[in-house]
């Protein structure tokens, strides 16, 4: 197993002091040494927390028609319940990501999740539209904790080869609905995973310390809280991959409107039309299995042969997804006419789901592989941008689809995806040289 050495002071630590070097090899509960069974148990629990919050973000869309009648307002206004929740997804990670690099993963992860769960009570019982929308915004901010932290936490205890499979599970959770209430067992059984924090705790138990520690204000406000924005300003690889993932993420949220609308044009009821999402789910699960196979049969042998991580090995599945996704979108759009059988349009969902999954899963893992100990801040920046896109595009969906029609509205998304096809191919060729210029990626 190839392990990654934790860097206590972040991606670019200052020169270690004598005290630091004397405790460099201090014994602590290294997450990379945990039994594989325990790692998978933790991985599944974390993924289920993500599953719960992402389901909550989208479930509101199924109530838009009924609630717009109940509150005597338009469907566009009721769609704010989705968009404001995703706006919370955008801003929450700017806090959760940096704070996890200061105090560890567990407290911010489950602190945010606990408050998110409490906010479901006023959402369920409230009778004021303004109050409901405010609670949805706050729920998104606190529910963003697992969205921002889980994929970064996987880098704390999974070696690079298995990390791809674990992140595929996280991605499935991000696109599926919940089947269990998982918060309580997750809080009990998921331990702290962040290496620098575990090492610091071990040092304190042995009456040692890891060099001079900054004050809470200096360490968090000055160093950690600003890091996601600094990364967006100085990291072109993060910017471009984040833009790609944002487009994919926004398309996923737009389908919550597009699918029921397109099949209502065929005369299907909203409930029956929603069954068409099953084809997307099949595509997502198929791609999840493909990512796991790729990680085992291709990525892991190359990793062992080289003895070090090469993040660009994550890119071939994204290359495939960059072609599959626009194919699925064009297919969906131009088979939407009621004069054409519904079967081809249903099949197109398989390619949309597959393309989304291949790009999202491997794009997230690619960024984690690049930034490692700064991965939480990278994910915070990524989640901010992609959630902002996912909040805005669904609001435009009703007008776009009614004015352009299903075929051209979906084709517009397809053309946008075509424009982004070169990104993974260029990163595959030039990624290594770009990483060497990075301020936040560890030097390899």
N, C-alpha and C positions, 0 to 999 in steps of 0.2 A: 504494500500500500504506500502510495506517495503522499506525504503529509506536507502541509504548508506551514511555515514558521510564522507565528503571530508577531506583529510589531507593536510594541506597547504604545509608542507615541504616534501612531498613525502611519500614513503612507510615506511620509518623508521625515522620519524621526531625527532629532538632533543627535550629535555624537554622544554615545553612551558614557556615563561616568563610571568611575571605578566601582561604586556601589552597584550600578546596574549590571556590570559584567560579573560581579561576584554572585549574583543571584540569577544569572541568565538561565541556568539549568535547574532552577528550583523545581521540586516535585509538586505537581498540582493535578487536579482531575482533568486531564487533557481530553476534550471531547472526541478527538480523532481516535482515541484508544477505546472508546466505548464499544461494547459488543454490537454487532451488526443488527441483531434483533431489537435491541433498545433504540438504536438510531432510527430504524423504520417505524417503530411505535411512536417515537417523537415526531417523525416526519409526517405521519398520517394525522396525528392530532393537530399539528400546526396547519396542515392543509385544510382540515375540516373547519378550523376557525376562519380561514380565508373564505372557504365555501359559504359559511353562514353570512358573512358581511357582504359578499358579492351578490348572493341571492337577494338579500334585503335591498340592495341598490336597484335591482331590476323588477322585483315583484310589484312595485308600485304601478308599473306600466300596464299591468293586467287589470287594474282598477280604474283606469283613467275615465272610461265612459261612464261608469256608475257614479264615481265620486264627482265628476263634473256636473252631473244631474243633481246630486245631493247638495252640492254647494252652489248650484246655479251659476256656473262659470264655464268658460271654454275649455276644450280639451288641451289647448296649448298652455293655458295657465296651470292645469293639473299636471302636465308634463314637467313643470318646475319641481315637482316632488322627486322626479328622477334626477334632473339636472343639478338641483341644489345638493342632493346627496353626493353626487359625483364631484361637485365643487369642493365639498368637504374632503373627498378623497384626494383632491389636488393640494389643499393647504395643510391637511393633517400631517402628511409625511415630512413636511419641512421641519416639523418639531420632533416627530417620533424617530426618524432616521438618525439625526445628530445626537439626540439624547441617548439612544441605544449604544452609541459609540463612546459615551461617557460613563454610563452606569450599568451597561449590559442590556441584553435583549428582554429578559423575562418581565421585569417591572413595567416598562413601557408597553410591551406587547399585551399583557393581560390587564394592566390598568386601563388602557384604551378600550379593550374588548369589554371589560366589565361595565364601564360607563355607557358604551354603545348598547349593551343589553338593557340597561336601565331605561334608556331613552325610548325603547320600543313600547314602554307602558303608556306614556302620554300620546305617542303616535297612534296606538290602538284605541285609546279611550277619548282622545280629544275631539272637540266639536268646533273649534275655531280653525279656519283654513290658514290664517297667518301663523297661528301657533304650531300647526302641523308642519308647515313648511320650514319654520325655524328649527323645530326638533329634527326634521330630516337633514338639514344642513349640519347640525351638531352631531347627529348620529354618523354622518359621513366623516366628519373630522376625527371622531374617536374610533370609528370602525376602520379607519385607514391604517391603524397600527399593524394589524397582521398583513395587510396589503403591502406595506412598506418594508416590514421586517422579516417575514418568513423566508423569502428567497435569499436574503442576506444571511439569515441564521443558518441556512443549510450549508453555507460556506464555512461555518464554524466547526462542523463535525463530519462533513462528507468529503472524501477525497474527490478530485476533479472528475474521474470517470463516473462514479455513482451520483455525483451532483446533477448530472444531466437528467438521469431518471427521476431523482427526487424533485427537480424543478418541473419536470413534465407532470408529476402528480399535483404540484402546486398550481400549474396552469389549468389542469382539468378542474380543480376546485374553483379557480377564478371564473370559470365559464359555466359551472353547474349549480344546481340548487341544493339546499341542505336536506339531509335525511335524518339527522340526529341533533339534539342539543349537546354540543361538545365542550362548552366553555369550562364546566366544572372539572371533568377528568383531565382536560388539557392543563389547567392551572395546577392540578395536583401532580401530574406525572411529567410535565415538561420542565426540565431544570434550566438553569442558566447555561448558555452555550458559548458566550463570547470569551475567547481565550484571554485577552489582556485583563479583563475583569476577574476571571477565575484565578489568573496568576497573581494579581494584586491581592486578592483575598487570601491566597495561600501564603503570600509573603507576610501579610499582617499577622497571620496566625503564628508565624515563626519569628515575629518581632523584627521583620525586615521591611524595607520599602523600596519601591521601584523608582529611585531617583527623586527629584523634587517634583511634587505634584502641584499643579496650578490650583488657584482658588476656583470655586464653582463658577463664579462669574467669568473669570478669564478663560477657564477651560471650556465652558459651554457657549457663552454669548459671543466671545471673540473668535474662538477656534472652530467649534463644532457647528453652531447654528448657521454660520455664514458659509460653511463648506459646500452644501448643495448648490447654492447660487454661484459660488466661485467655480465649481466644476462645470456648470452650464456655460460660463463665460470663457473658460480656458480649455475645454476638452471637446474638440470637434468630433471625435469618435462617439462620445456620449451624446452630443447634440444630434447627429445624423441618425444614430440608431434609436434614440428617443423619439425623434420625429416619425420614423418608420413604425415603431411600436404604437405611437399615439394614433396614427392613421388606422392601424389594425384594430386597436382598442375602441376607437370611435365607431368604426364600421360595425363591430360587434354590438354596441349599444344601439346603433341605428336599426339593426335588424329586428329589435324588439317592436319597432313600429312598422318596418318595411314588410316583414313576413305576414302579419295579420292583414295589413292593408292590401298587399298583392293578392292574397287568396280571397279576400272579401270581394275583389273585382270578379272573381269566378263565381260569386254567390255563396261562398262558404261562410258559415258562422265564425265569429271570433274564436270560440273554443275549439272548433274543428281545425281552423286555420293554424292555431298554435301548435297542433300536432306536427306540423311541418318542421318544427325545430328539431324533431328526432333525427332527421337526416344530418343536420349539423352536428348533433351529439355523436352520431356514429363516426363522422369524419374526425371529430376531436379525439375520440377514444382510439381510433385507428392510428392517428398521428402520434398519440401518446405512446402506443406500443412500438411504433416505428422509431421514435426518439430513443426509447429504452434499448431497442435492438442496435441502433446506430452507436449508442454510447458503449455498448458491450463489445460489438464486433469490429468497430472502426476506431473510435476515439481511444478506448483503453489500450489496445495494442500499440498505437502510435505514441501514446503517453509513456508507456513502459519502455519503448525503444529509445525515446529521447531522454527520459528521466526528468522532464520539466514540462510545465504547462505551455501550450501554444493556443491561446484563445481562438485563433483563426480556424482551428479544427472544428469549432462549433458552427461555422458558417455554411457548409454544404446543405444542411437541411433548410436553412433560411433561403438559400438560392433556389431550392426546389419550391418552397412555399411562396416565394416571390412570383413564380410563374403560375402556380396552382390557384392562388387566390384571385387574381384578375380573371382567369379562365372561369372560375365559379361565378364571379359577379356578372360577367357578360352573359354567361349561360342562364343565370337566374333572370336577368333583365329581359332577354330576348326570347324567352319561353313563357313569358308572363301573360301573353294574350289568351283570353278565354277560348279562342278558336283552336288553340293548341292544347293537347292533352296535358293534364296536371303532372303526369309522371316525370317528364324531363325536368320540370321546375323543381320538383321534390329532390331529384337526384343531384341537382346543382348544389344543394345545401351541403352535401358531402364534401365537395371541393372547397366551398367557402370555409367550412369548419376545419378541414385539413390545413388549408393555407394559413388561416388565423393561428392555429395551434403551432405549426412549424415555425412561423415567424416569431410569435410571442415567446414561446418556451425557450428557443435557442437564443433569441435576442436578449432575454433576461439573463440567461446563463453566461452568455458572451460578456456582458457587462460585469457580472459578478467575477468572472475569471480575470478580467482586466484589472479591477480595482481592489479585490480582496478585502483588506481591512477597512477600506473606505467604501465598501460595497453598499452599506446602509445609506450613506449620503448619496451615492450614485442612484440607488433605488428611490430615494426621496425626490431627487431631481426628476428622474424618469416618471415617477408616479404623478408628480405635480403637473407635468406637461401633458401626459397621456390622459389624465383625468379631466384637465381643463378642456381638451379636445372632445372627450366623451360627454362632457356636460353641454357643450355648445352645439355639436352636430345634431343630436336628436331633436333639439328645439327647432332646427331648420327642416327636419324631415317632413312634417306634414305639408308645409308649403312647397317644398322641393318635389315631392312625389305627386302632389295634386296638379302642379303646374307643368311639370316635365313628363309625367307619366312614369310608370314603373321601369320601363325599358331604358329611357334616357337618364333617369335619376340614378339608377343602379350603374349604368355605363359610366356616368361621371365619376363614380367611386372607382370603377375599374380602370379608367384612364389615369387617375391619381396613383393607383397602385403600380401601373405600368411605368410611370415616371420614376418610381422608387426602385425598380428592378436592379439598376446598376449598383446600388449601395453595397449589398453583401459581396458582390464580385470585386468591387474596388477595395473593400476592406480585406478581402482574402489576399489580394496582391500587395497592398500597401500598409496593412494594419500593423505589422511588426515595426516598421520604421516610424509610424505615428505614435505607437506606444512608447518608444524610446524617448520621445519628446514630451511625454506627459509629466505634469507636476504631481499627479496623484497615483499613478499606476506604479507598483513596485518594479524596480529594475530587475530584469532577468537576464 
